[in-house]
Amino acid sequence: MTEYYRQNPQFYVGIDCIIFGFDKNQLNLLLLKRNFEPAKGKWSLMGGFIQENESADDAAKRVLAELTGLQDVYMDHIGAFGAIDRDPGERVISLAYYALININEYDRELVQKHNAYWVNIEKLPELIFDHAEMVQKARMIMKQKASNEPIGFNLLPELFTLTQLQTLYEAIFGEPMDKRNFRKRVAEMDFIEKTDKIDKTGSRRGAYLYKFNDKAYRKDPKFKL
């Protein structure tokens, strides 16, 4: 280390993950009860520190995998949080990421091990430090992206009904959508394909199941909701 670096203070660089899931027509956030000080026993996002041998993106993927067991998940960096007193333990600058996961695919044993729980995004408890600010910014960025990119499909199972698709985007945007107009827009998107399978869990008649065709989307990436 050169003298130039020695003359300047050194800080911890943290990672915080805002993990979204969709279940029972609700957008949920994966939170954990912190098991160490400071703020032991309080609600927190999943986090950790960047290690010497990894990039920020790799650290975020590791933190997510340590909690959920999932790899190759949609993630996006939302910014750095560096208020001087944001962490009462040490001076920590945190890089925040949000992730969208299929709520049916994560490792439940890992989640239980970390004392983590799914919480309705509209009924969040008080969060430690500046985590509520991180969640607010993540929701804003997710909403903007979801208007022009098909990121919402990361929250759905491989096969879904149009009703599931609409309730998902209503949860993301926080407002109801006209059913007729929504289905008209979906019909114009060739990459949302109707299958011959029917879901009968909602009614005796059932509803057709659809799937997202990523290959077709890449050929003609036109998405607007």
Buried (B, 14 or more C-beta within 10 A) or exposed (E): EEEEEEEEEEEEBBBBBBBBBBEEEBBBBBBBBBEEEEBEEBBBBBBBEBEEEEEBBEBBBBBBBBBBBBEEBBBBBBBEBBEEEBBEEEBBBBBBBBBBBBBEEBBEEBBEEBEBBBBEBEEBEEBBBBBBBBBEBBBEBBEEBBBEBBBBBBBBBEBBBBBBBBBBBBBBBEEEBEEEEBBEEBEEBEBBEEEEEEBEEEEEEEBEBBBBBEEBBEEEEEBEB
